Amino acid sequence: EVSTDDPETAFCTLANREELNPEEGSIHHCLYQFTRNETLTETNKLLCDVCTQRHCGPKNNIKSEKKFVYTNAKKQMLISLAPPILTLHLKRFQQAGFNLRKVNRHIKFPEVIDLAPFCTAKCKNVAEGNTKVLYSLYGVVEHSGTMRSGHYTAYVKMRAMNNHLSDLVLRGQSQALETEPVKGQWFHISDTHVQPVSVSKVLSSHAYLLFYERLL
């Protein structure tokens, strides 16, 4: 059951998503597609209780499914609660006949990402008037190999403790004011081998999992 106090703002976001024009092959484009407005018609029509009662009377008078009324509708999935930690899991496979094939395409992702265009206008734990919900990258998981075998490695940023993040996790309070990436040194970890790497090396990886911490 989906409900809203104000149907007029049901499809509104914190920031104008139509101004995004996200680049194809980027994490912004993935999020844009995932949260796009869909129209439900024909076999995807929505069962409408209000329409059914208006057409057939009270529910207890309905004796056959044929009397249920289905109607065209709009559907959109938006973020209603901005998490302290944002984990993005990329679908790295596609079906080819009866086989699964790994997708090795590079997906661009930024050091700092703004979730506001993908959040509902009444997103919880976002201060009124805020039009940005910023997150800073701190971890990436990468997979090399095929669907049958391979190896996982990780990129992790060693950084100072984020007190604002602790407030979010422990008390659900959002008072962070930083808008820049959290400073720190990136490391590439493969089993017991650890070595420092540059930010450009991290951003060029074929990410499978992305981990962001909230800034604002």
Salt bridges, closest charged atoms under 4 A:
GLU23 OE2 - LYS108 NZ 2.69
ASP49 OD2 - LYS59 NZ 3.83
GLU111 OE2 - LYS157 NZ 3.76
ASP167 OD1 - ARG171 NH2 2.25
GLU178 OE2 - HIS164 NE2 3.50
ASP191 OD2 - HIS151 NE2 3.94
GLU213 OE2 - ARG159 NE 2.74
